[in-house]
C-alpha cells in the first residue's frame, strides 16, 4: 500500500487523495477475489482428478489473469492483482494443505528458471557507470534502509515468546535481500519516475551486498543462537518417514 502511494507521488509529483480509499479497497478486493478463487479451485480439484502439473498450469493462468485485471479493471475499480495471487495460494493452503504442499514442490521447479530470468533482466537494466560514480553514497543509503528494516524485525518478534538469541537470529535472517528488490526495484524506472535509475541501482546493491552478507552471518551464527527442540526434531523425523512411504503425488488429491 505504501509503495503504491509513494510511487504515485514520485511519478506525478502530487498526492492523489483518492488513494486514501482506493488503496485499502484494492487490498480488500484483491484478498477477497483471490481467496475465494482458491477455495473454489480447491473444491474443483477435490471433485475432478487432475495431475499436479496441470493444476500448476491452471494456477499460473489464473494468476496472469489477476495481474491483467489489475491493469484494465483497476482504471474503474480498485483491485490488487498481486494480493489476489497471494490469496489464491493461501486459500488452497487453508483448505487442503497436502495438495498445497505438492503444488509448492511443482512451483519450486518453475522457480529454478524464473529466478534466472528475473535477476538477469533486472541486472541488464543497471547502469554500471552510474552505480560506480555514486557507489559510496548509495551503499550508505542501502545500509541505512537495512538498519531501519532490522529494527522493524527486532520489534516484530515478541520477547516473551523468544529468547534474545532467537530474536537476534531473526534480525540476521532479515539481512539477505533478493527477490522482492528484483521484482519491484525496476518498477519506478519502468513508469518513468525521475529517480527510477537511482532506486534500481540501490535495489541491485542491496542484492549484491545483502544476500552474501546475510548468508555468511546466518551460517556462522545459527549454531550459537539457536537450540534444537527435541520434540520438534522427533516430529520432523516422523514426518519424513511418513512421506517416504506415501504413494505417488499424482495418484491422490
Backbone bond lengths (Angstrom), bond angles and torsions (degrees), N, CA, C in turn:
res aa  C-N    CA-C-N  psi(-1)  N-CA   C-N-CA  omega(-1)  CA-C   N-CA-C  phi
1 X - - - 1.451 - - 1.530 110.51 -
2 X 1.320 115.75 -48.30 1.468 120.33 -179.95 1.520 110.54 -64.30
3 X 1.337 116.74 -37.89 1.467 120.28 178.85 1.522 111.20 -61.32
4 X 1.332 116.64 -42.45 1.471 120.61 179.61 1.524 110.73 -63.82
5 X 1.330 117.52 -42.50 1.463 121.10 -179.14 1.521 110.64 -65.04
6 X 1.332 116.71 -46.57 1.461 120.32 -179.97 1.518 111.55 -65.69
7 X 1.316 117.27 -36.08 1.460 120.97 177.88 1.517 110.88 -65.23
8 X 1.335 116.94 -39.78 1.452 121.14 178.24 1.525 111.07 -64.63
9 X 1.331 116.55 -41.94 1.465 120.35 178.67 1.527 110.33 -66.05
10 X 1.340 116.58 -40.56 1.454 120.03 -177.83 1.514 113.67 -67.89
11 X 1.320 117.70 -32.72 1.463 120.54 -177.90 1.522 112.88 -85.12
12 X 1.326 117.44 -37.09 1.471 120.42 -176.67 1.523 112.85 -98.25
13 X 1.336 116.64 -21.94 1.460 120.18 -177.84 1.515 113.59 81.54
14 X 1.326 117.35 -2.34 1.468 121.76 179.18 1.522 108.99 -132.15
15 X 1.299 115.41 161.05 1.459 120.33 179.09 1.518 110.22 -96.73
16 X 1.329 115.69 122.39 1.458 121.63 178.81 1.530 108.08 -87.13
17 X 1.322 116.35 108.69 1.465 120.47 -176.78 1.527 112.36 -65.97
18 X 1.330 116.86 -17.61 1.468 119.18 176.45 1.530 111.77 -65.11
19 X 1.349 115.60 -21.74 1.460 118.93 178.91 1.524 111.74 -65.14
20 X 1.321 117.26 -22.07 1.462 120.76 -178.94 1.528 110.74 -61.34
21 X 1.351 116.63 -37.84 1.461 119.15 178.32 1.527 112.52 -102.20
22 X 1.347 117.34 -26.43 1.458 119.26 -179.02 1.525 112.14 -70.05
23 X 1.332 116.25 -41.12 1.462 119.03 -176.60 1.519 112.45 -65.17
24 X 1.345 120.64 -50.94 1.472 119.11 176.47 1.526 113.02 -59.90
25 X 1.343 116.40 -36.47 1.462 119.42 179.30 1.522 111.03 -66.34
26 X 1.344 116.84 -37.83 1.465 119.70 178.01 1.526 111.13 -65.20
27 X 1.334 115.96 -32.70 1.467 119.73 176.73 1.525 110.20 -66.11
28 X 1.330 116.46 -45.54 1.465 121.06 -178.68 1.526 111.20 -64.58
29 X 1.332 116.70 -47.62 1.469 119.76 -179.11 1.522 111.50 -66.40
30 X 1.338 116.78 -39.08 1.465 119.65 179.31 1.510 111.92 -63.07
31 X 1.332 116.08 -47.22 1.469 119.84 179.78 1.519 110.78 -66.47
32 X 1.328 116.74 -42.12 1.463 120.35 -178.26 1.514 112.67 -63.20
33 X 1.340 116.38 -49.21 1.471 120.03 -178.55 1.524 110.77 -67.67
34 X 1.332 116.89 -40.87 1.459 119.72 -179.34 1.518 112.38 -65.78
35 X 1.332 116.70 -48.55 1.464 120.33 -179.51 1.524 111.13 -65.11
36 X 1.338 116.56 -41.12 1.462 119.78 177.63 1.514 112.27 -61.61
37 X 1.328 116.40 -41.20 1.471 120.17 177.89 1.522 110.78 -64.70
38 X 1.338 116.18 -38.14 1.459 119.53 178.34 1.519 111.95 -63.48
39 X 1.322 117.39 -42.01 1.463 120.92 178.80 1.526 111.40 -64.63
40 X 1.333 116.01 -43.10 1.467 119.52 179.75 1.525 111.87 -66.24
41 X 1.335 115.88 -40.74 1.457 119.28 177.80 1.522 111.20 -63.17
42 X 1.309 115.88 -38.71 1.459 119.35 -179.70 1.523 111.06 -64.28
43 X 1.333 116.96 -40.44 1.466 120.19 175.70 1.529 111.05 -61.92
44 X 1.330 115.37 -39.71 1.468 120.24 178.67 1.527 110.52 -65.63
45 X 1.341 116.90 -43.56 1.454 120.42 -179.15 1.524 111.55 -64.55
46 X 1.334 117.34 -30.53 1.463 120.29 178.89 1.529 111.56 -73.73
47 X 1.325 116.41 -30.51 1.466 120.76 -178.62 1.523 112.05 -85.26
48 X 1.331 116.73 -35.98 1.465 121.79 -174.95 1.523 109.33 -116.69
49 X 1.330 116.68 123.46 1.465 120.69 -179.47 1.529 109.95 -76.67
50 X 1.327 115.97 122.02 1.466 122.50 178.61 1.519 107.98 -136.71
51 X 1.301 116.56 140.30 1.458 120.35 176.66 1.527 110.47 -60.81
52 X 1.316 115.91 149.11 1.461 120.10 -177.92 1.524 111.97 -60.61
53 X 1.331 116.97 -34.68 1.463 119.83 179.06 1.528 111.35 -63.58
54 X 1.350 117.26 -36.05 1.466 120.93 177.55 1.523 110.26 -70.76
55 X 1.346 116.15 -37.40 1.466 119.24 177.39 1.523 111.07 -60.38
56 X 1.332 116.39 -39.91 1.461 120.16 179.04 1.522 110.55 -63.15
57 X 1.323 117.03 -40.90 1.467 120.35 178.07 1.525 110.55 -61.36
58 X 1.332 116.40 -42.39 1.471 121.16 178.34 1.527 110.33 -61.73
59 X 1.325 116.72 -44.76 1.458 120.91 -178.77 1.527 111.75 -66.77
60 X 1.317 117.14 -39.71 1.470 120.41 178.20 1.526 110.36 -64.46
61 X 1.347 116.18 -42.04 1.467 119.97 178.95 1.527 110.95 -63.90
62 X 1.329 116.11 -41.44 1.462 119.74 179.28 1.527 110.68 -67.52
63 X 1.313 117.53 -36.57 1.463 121.36 177.71 1.522 110.98 -63.87
64 X 1.319 116.61 -42.64 1.471 120.65 176.63 1.527 110.52 -62.36
65 X 1.327 116.39 -37.19 1.459 120.66 177.70 1.522 110.60 -63.20
66 X 1.315 117.67 -42.58 1.466 121.23 179.26 1.531 111.28 -61.27
67 X 1.325 116.02 -43.44 1.465 119.76 179.60 1.523 110.70 -64.38
68 X 1.321 116.32 -40.19 1.470 120.00 178.54 1.525 111.29 -66.65
69 X 1.338 116.51 -37.28 1.459 119.92 178.18 1.528 111.02 -63.10
70 X 1.335 116.44 -34.94 1.466 119.10 178.37 1.525 110.58 -63.65
71 X 1.327 116.92 -36.63 1.464 120.86 -178.79 1.526 110.85 -70.62
72 X 1.341 116.84 -46.20 1.459 120.33 -173.84 1.527 112.88 -92.01
73 X 1.319 117.35 -43.21 1.447 121.55 -178.64 1.524 110.89 -75.74
74 X 1.343 116.02 -29.53 1.456 120.17 -177.96 1.516 113.92 -60.32
75 X 1.320 117.87 -20.57 1.466 120.92 178.04 1.529 111.64 -69.17
76 X 1.317 115.69 -25.31 1.460 120.35 -176.06 1.530 113.16 -112.18
77 X 1.344 115.79 -28.82 1.460 119.20 -177.79 1.526 108.87 -147.75
78 X 1.331 118.64 127.96 1.469 120.94 -176.89 1.521 111.72 -59.03
79 X 1.320 115.50 131.27 1.454 120.98 -178.96 1.522 108.94 -157.46
80 X 1.328 117.20 132.54 1.467 122.18 178.84 1.520 109.65 -105.50
81 X 1.319 115.94 107.76 1.455 120.19 179.32 1.516 112.66 -67.10
82 X 1.337 116.87 -35.99 1.461 120.80 -179.91 1.526 111.31 -63.24
83 X 1.340 116.52 -46.37 1.462 119.95 178.30 1.523 111.25 -66.26
84 X 1.319 116.93 -32.38 1.462 120.16 177.72 1.525 110.49 -63.90
85 X 1.342 116.32 -41.05 1.467 120.10 178.62 1.527 110.77 -64.66
86 X 1.339 116.55 -44.72 1.466 120.27 178.59 1.529 111.08 -62.29
87 X 1.330 116.12 -43.07 1.466 120.24 -178.51 1.520 111.28 -69.65
88 X 1.323 117.14 -28.56 1.464 121.05 176.45 1.527 109.91 -59.76
89 X 1.327 115.89 -48.92 1.463 119.42 177.65 1.516 112.30 -65.69
90 X 1.344 116.60 -38.73 1.460 120.34 179.68 1.521 111.38 -64.14
91 X 1.333 116.62 -37.31 1.455 120.56 179.03 1.522 112.09 -64.23
92 X 1.344 116.15 -39.86 1.467 119.94 178.14 1.521 110.62 -68.64
93 X 1.336 115.90 -41.18 1.461 119.96 -179.23 1.532 111.64 -64.97
94 X 1.327 116.36 -37.52 1.462 120.20 -176.75 1.524 112.24 -67.60
95 X 1.319 117.57 -27.88 1.463 120.14 -174.91 1.527 113.69 -107.75
96 X 1.327 117.71 -17.35 1.471 119.57 -179.38 1.534 108.28 -153.88
97 X 1.328 116.66 81.72 1.460 120.62 -173.93 1.522 112.58 -66.94
98 X 1.324 116.03 -33.36 1.460 119.19 179.86 1.527 110.73 -63.42
99 X 1.325 115.83 -46.54 1.460 120.33 178.51 1.525 110.48 -64.83
100 X 1.333 117.09 -40.47 1.461 121.05 179.40 1.518 111.14 -61.80
101 X 1.328 117.11 -37.46 1.458 120.13 178.55 1.512 112.33 -64.95
102 X 1.326 116.83 -40.54 1.464 120.11 178.60 1.525 110.88 -67.81
103 X 1.337 115.58 -40.40 1.467 118.93 178.49 1.523 110.97 -65.36
104 X 1.335 116.46 -34.09 1.459 120.07 177.21 1.524 110.89 -62.28
105 X 1.319 116.65 -38.87 1.465 120.38 177.43 1.520 111.26 -64.81
106 X 1.324 116.58 -37.64 1.465 120.40 178.07 1.528 110.63 -66.94
107 X 1.334 115.72 -41.19 1.465 119.67 179.15 1.528 111.28 -65.07
108 X 1.332 116.88 -34.17 1.462 119.40 -179.72 1.525 111.16 -62.32
109 X 1.332 116.98 -29.48 1.459 120.11 176.59 1.528 110.68 -69.98
110 X 1.341 116.88 -38.86 1.464 120.18 176.70 1.519 110.94 -66.44
111 X 1.334 116.21 -35.87 1.460 120.35 -176.59 1.525 111.90 -64.94
112 X 1.326 117.36 -26.84 1.457 119.93 178.14 1.520 111.51 -57.14
113 X 1.324 116.50 -37.05 1.467 121.23 178.34 1.522 111.12 -87.38
114 X 1.330 116.35 -41.56 1.463 120.36 -175.74 1.524 112.26 -63.21
115 X 1.338 117.51 -38.64 1.461 119.40 -178.55 1.527 111.22 -66.48
116 X 1.328 116.89 -33.38 1.463 119.67 177.55 1.522 110.31 -65.17
117 X 1.335 116.17 -46.10 1.460 120.20 178.86 1.522 111.27 -63.14
118 X 1.341 116.94 -41.37 1.464 121.13 -178.33 1.518 111.35 -60.10
119 X 1.323 117.24 -50.87 1.452 120.43 -174.76 1.532 112.01 -74.59
120 X 1.319 117.21 -31.13 1.459 119.21 176.59 1.523 110.47 -66.79
121 X 1.332 117.59 -44.86 1.459 121.24 -179.03 1.527 111.34 -65.12
122 X 1.334 116.88 -40.11 1.462 119.61 177.98 1.525 110.65 -66.96
123 X 1.328 116.53 -44.33 1.456 120.09 179.39 1.520 112.70 -62.39
124 X 1.340 116.13 -33.05 1.464 119.66 -179.77 1.525 112.22 -68.11
125 X 1.325 117.38 -20.55 1.460 121.18 -179.16 1.532 112.94 -86.16
126 X 1.329 116.98 -11.33 1.459 120.55 -175.10 1.523 110.85 -78.28
127 X 1.330 116.30 132.43 1.457 122.99 175.21 1.529 107.91 -88.85
128 X 1.332 117.28 104.44 1.455 122.10 -175.39 1.529 111.30 -61.46
129 X 1.328 117.06 -42.75 1.469 120.24 -179.55 1.520 111.33 -63.84
130 X 1.305 116.60 -39.55 1.466 120.70 178.43 1.525 110.49 -65.11
131 X 1.340 116.28 -41.84 1.456 119.94 179.37 1.524 111.01 -65.40
132 X 1.349 117.02 -39.61 1.465 120.72 -179.22 1.526 111.54 -67.54
133 X 1.326 116.91 -38.43 1.468 120.26 -178.35 1.522 112.40 -70.08
134 X 1.326 117.56 -25.92 1.462 121.09 -178.17 1.519 112.32 -115.41
135 X 1.328 116.24 13.43 1.458 121.36 -170.19 1.505 115.98 -50.50
136 X 1.351 117.26 -54.14 1.457 120.13 -175.36 1.513 113.18 -58.89
137 X 1.320 116.94 -47.06 1.456 121.14 -178.98 1.524 111.42 -66.17
138 X 1.324 116.42 -40.61 1.464 119.77 -179.43 1.527 110.95 -65.92
139 X 1.318 117.39 -36.21 1.461 120.27 178.35 1.526 110.43 -65.81
140 X 1.343 116.95 -38.74 1.463 120.39 176.59 1.524 111.10 -63.03
141 X 1.334 116.14 -41.82 1.468 120.26 177.64 1.527 110.28 -63.01
142 X 1.322 115.54 -42.29 1.457 119.89 -179.40 1.521 111.11 -61.87
143 X 1.339 117.32 -44.89 1.462 120.81 179.89 1.532 111.33 -68.01
144 X 1.335 117.34 -34.43 1.466 119.95 177.29 1.522 110.43 -63.45
145 X 1.328 116.74 -43.60 1.468 120.63 177.22 1.523 110.95 -65.25
146 X 1.337 116.15 -37.80 1.461 120.24 179.91 1.522 111.06 -64.96
147 X 1.331 117.14 -42.34 1.456 120.75 178.84 1.526 111.38 -62.94
148 X 1.325 116.39 -37.95 1.463 120.16 177.16 1.528 109.96 -63.02
149 X 1.329 116.45 -42.69 1.460 120.09 178.25 1.523 112.64 -66.90
150 X 1.333 117.10 -37.33 1.458 120.73 179.05 1.527 111.11 -65.34
151 X 1.321 116.20 -37.91 1.461 119.84 176.48 1.523 110.11 -63.58
152 X 1.332 116.57 -41.56 1.460 120.07 176.81 1.520 112.22 -62.29
153 X 1.355 116.43 -38.24 1.464 120.14 177.89 1.526 111.15 -65.69
154 X 1.320 116.55 -37.59 1.470 120.82 -179.10 1.528 111.54 -65.08
155 X 1.329 116.55 -47.46 1.467 119.09 -176.80 1.527 111.76 -76.60
156 X 1.330 117.46 -13.33 1.468 120.23 179.74 1.521 112.30 -81.25
157 X 1.319 116.83 -17.01 1.467 120.78 -179.58 1.522 109.10 -98.37
158 X 1.321 118.52 113.67 1.475 120.64 -176.11 1.517 112.59 -64.15
159 X 1.331 116.00 129.36 1.449 121.05 -178.12 1.512 114.07 -67.50
160 X 1.338 118.37 -27.95 1.457 121.27 -178.67 1.528 111.95 -72.36
161 X 1.304 117.02 -25.96 1.457 120.99 -177.89 1.526 111.88 -93.14
162 X 1.331 117.25 -29.10 1.455 121.73 -178.29 1.530 110.51 -122.58
163 X 1.320 116.44 150.54 1.454 120.77 174.81 1.522 109.23 -75.26
164 X 1.347 116.07 166.66 1.461 118.85 -179.42 1.528 111.16 -65.70
165 X 1.349 116.38 -28.19 1.466 119.31 177.14 1.532 110.97 -67.84
166 X 1.326 115.12 -41.01 1.467 118.71 178.09 1.518 110.87 -67.72
167 X 1.328 116.99 -37.77 1.457 120.45 175.30 1.519 110.93 -60.98
168 X 1.319 116.20 -43.26 1.463 120.43 179.77 1.516 111.11 -63.67
169 X 1.337 117.27 -37.89 1.466 119.53 179.12 1.520 111.03 -66.96
170 X 1.336 116.77 -37.16 1.470 119.96 176.06 1.519 110.22 -60.11
171 X 1.325 116.71 -42.14 1.468 121.12 178.61 1.527 110.35 -62.44
172 X 1.337 116.80 -44.39 1.465 120.46 179.86 1.523 110.67 -63.61
173 X 1.329 116.54 -40.40 1.468 120.08 -179.16 1.520 112.29 -67.84
174 X 1.336 117.28 -14.09 1.459 121.15 178.36 1.525 111.63 -83.52
175 X 1.325 117.96 -11.84 1.468 121.40 -176.03 1.523 112.98 -66.18
176 X 1.344 119.97 -46.15 1.468 119.04 -177.59 1.523 112.36 -59.93
177 X 1.317 116.52 130.70 1.459 122.89 179.34 1.519 108.77 -127.46
178 X 1.325 116.24 134.76 1.460 117.96 178.13 1.521 112.11 -159.40
179 X 1.336 117.14 -74.49 1.461 120.95 -167.18 1.525 113.42 -62.51
180 X 1.324 118.00 -49.72 1.462 120.61 -177.44 1.522 110.61 -64.14
181 X 1.333 116.15 -44.05 1.463 119.33 179.09 1.518 111.13 -61.46
182 X 1.336 116.25 -40.41 1.459 119.60 179.72 1.527 111.67 -68.42
183 X 1.333 116.46 -34.44 1.463 120.72 -176.12 1.525 112.65 -74.30
184 X 1.344 118.02 -39.46 1.465 120.07 -174.36 1.525 113.23 -112.04
185 X 1.338 117.12 -8.03 1.465 119.23 -177.17 1.513 113.87 -62.50
186 X 1.330 116.70 -31.74 1.460 120.43 -177.33 1.527 112.99 -90.48
187 X 1.326 118.50 -6.61 1.466 120.59 -177.41 1.532 112.30 -61.26
188 X 1.349 119.28 -47.35 1.480 118.54 178.97 1.528 112.69 -57.50
189 X 1.332 117.14 -38.50 1.465 120.19 178.10 1.523 110.58 -68.56
190 X 1.323 116.61 -36.93 1.469 120.77 -178.55 1.522 111.69 -65.66
191 X 1.335 116.76 -38.44 1.472 120.31 -177.56 1.527 112.27 -85.26
192 X 1.330 116.78 2.81 1.468 119.78 175.57 1.510 114.89 86.20
193 X 1.328 118.33 21.44 1.447 121.76 179.21 1.528 109.73 -68.36
194 X 1.328 117.47 139.86 1.447 121.98 -175.18 1.519 113.92 -58.00
195 X 1.334 116.97 -38.34 1.454 121.60 -179.48 1.524 111.86 -98.56
196 X 1.322 116.48 22.00 1.457 120.40 -177.67 1.514 113.55 -60.02
197 X 1.342 116.70 -42.24 1.457 120.43 179.88 1.528 110.86 -64.67
198 X 1.333 116.39 -39.69 1.460 120.72 178.84 1.517 111.16 -64.02
199 X 1.343 116.68 -44.82 1.465 121.22 -179.33 1.529 110.63 -63.77
200 X 1.328 116.67 -42.42 1.458 120.40 179.10 1.525 110.99 -63.05
201 X 1.324 116.35 -41.89 1.463 120.30 -179.33 1.526 111.41 -63.99
202 X 1.337 116.85 -42.96 1.469 119.94 177.56 1.526 110.55 -63.85
203 X 1.321 117.06 -38.17 1.464 120.70 178.89 1.521 111.29 -61.99
204 X 1.321 115.96 -44.26 1.464 119.94 -179.58 1.528 110.78 -67.84
205 X 1.331 117.23 -40.18 1.467 120.03 176.39 1.527 110.69 -61.58
206 X 1.343 116.38 -37.22 1.454 119.94 176.72 1.518 111.94 -60.94
207 X 1.334 116.36 -36.48 1.457 120.99 178.02 1.528 110.80 -70.90
208 X 1.333 116.24 -48.51 1.464 121.35 -175.09 1.530 112.38 -65.83
209 X 1.329 116.51 -32.04 1.462 120.22 -178.37 1.533 111.27 -96.77
210 X 1.325 116.70 -45.88 1.456 120.52 -174.61 1.515 114.18 -68.00
211 X 1.334 118.16 -41.14 1.466 120.65 -175.67 1.534 112.40 -63.56
212 X 1.335 119.53 -54.36 1.474 117.80 179.42 1.524 113.51 -67.75
213 X 1.347 117.04 -36.56 1.455 120.06 179.21 1.526 110.72 -63.26
214 X 1.340 116.39 -46.98 1.458 120.23 179.29 1.516 112.43 -63.39
215 X 1.338 116.73 -42.68 1.466 120.23 179.24 1.528 111.19 -61.68
216 X 1.341 116.74 -40.79 1.464 120.83 179.42 1.526 111.19 -64.83
217 X 1.339 116.80 -45.67 1.465 120.39 -178.68 1.522 111.78 -66.87
218 X 1.331 117.17 -38.30 1.459 120.43 177.62 1.527 110.18 -62.60
219 X 1.327 116.21 -42.73 1.456 121.21 -176.43 1.527 112.58 -65.13
220 X 1.339 117.12 -34.29 1.462 119.52 -176.52 1.533 112.75 -93.35
221 X 1.336 117.45 -8.81 1.464 119.00 -174.18 1.520 114.55 -110.90
222 X 1.335 118.28 -20.66 1.465 118.15 -170.38 1.530 112.39 -65.36
223 X 1.339 117.59 -33.36 1.462 119.61 -179.78 1.525 111.72 -69.34
224 X 1.333 117.24 -29.38 1.456 120.87 -178.03 1.530 112.42 -88.43
225 X 1.329 116.54 -27.49 1.459 119.90 -174.15 1.526 113.45 -98.83
226 X 1.324 117.77 -22.74 1.459 121.00 -176.18 1.518 110.88 -113.63
227 X 1.321 116.16 147.63 1.465 122.26 176.01 1.521 108.98 -119.71
228 X 1.301 116.36 148.60 1.458 122.02 -177.61 1.519 110.75 -81.22
229 X 1.333 116.13 125.39 1.458 121.57 174.75 1.527 107.11 -87.39
230 X 1.326 116.79 112.34 1.460 120.73 -174.86 1.523 112.49 -62.72
231 X 1.332 117.14 -35.79 1.470 119.66 178.88 1.523 110.95 -64.07
232 X 1.343 115.85 -44.79 1.459 119.53 178.43 1.521 111.38 -66.59
233 X 1.320 116.43 -35.55 1.459 120.11 179.34 1.522 110.87 -64.21
234 X 1.349 115.94 -44.20 1.469 119.36 178.81 1.524 110.94 -64.78
235 X 1.351 116.83 -38.73 1.456 119.87 179.19 1.518 111.16 -65.81
236 X 1.344 116.12 -40.87 1.463 120.12 178.29 1.521 111.11 -63.38
237 X 1.336 116.81 -41.25 1.465 120.58 178.17 1.522 110.63 -63.80
238 X 1.340 116.47 -38.86 1.463 120.19 178.65 1.520 111.11 -65.31
239 X 1.341 116.59 -40.05 1.463 120.04 178.70 1.520 111.36 -63.99
240 X 1.345 115.93 -38.02 1.465 119.42 178.37 1.522 110.82 -64.60
241 X 1.328 116.32 -41.17 1.464 119.63 179.50 1.519 111.63 -65.45
242 X 1.348 116.02 -37.48 1.464 119.36 179.08 1.524 110.40 -66.57
243 X 1.325 116.52 -43.62 1.458 120.04 -178.58 1.523 111.88 -65.92
244 X 1.316 116.32 -29.04 1.460 119.43 -177.35 1.522 112.60 -68.54
245 X 1.334 117.29 -19.68 1.464 119.92 -179.05 1.531 111.76 -112.14
246 X 1.316 117.25 11.13 1.466 119.71 178.33 1.523 110.04 -74.41
247 X 1.302 116.18 154.03 1.453 120.67 176.36 1.495 109.88 -73.86
248 X 1.331 115.81 172.62 1.470 120.82 -177.97 1.504 110.92 -58.19
249 X 1.342 116.42 140.98 1.471 121.41 -177.02 1.519 111.16 -63.87
250 X 1.306 116.83 -28.38 1.458 119.06 -178.19 1.532 112.69 -74.19
251 X 1.310 117.10 -10.16 1.459 120.30 -177.18 1.528 112.84 -97.21
252 X 1.341 116.29 -0.74 1.455 119.60 -179.39 1.515 110.44 -134.84
253 X 1.308 116.92 158.69 1.450 123.59 173.41 1.518 108.61 -160.98
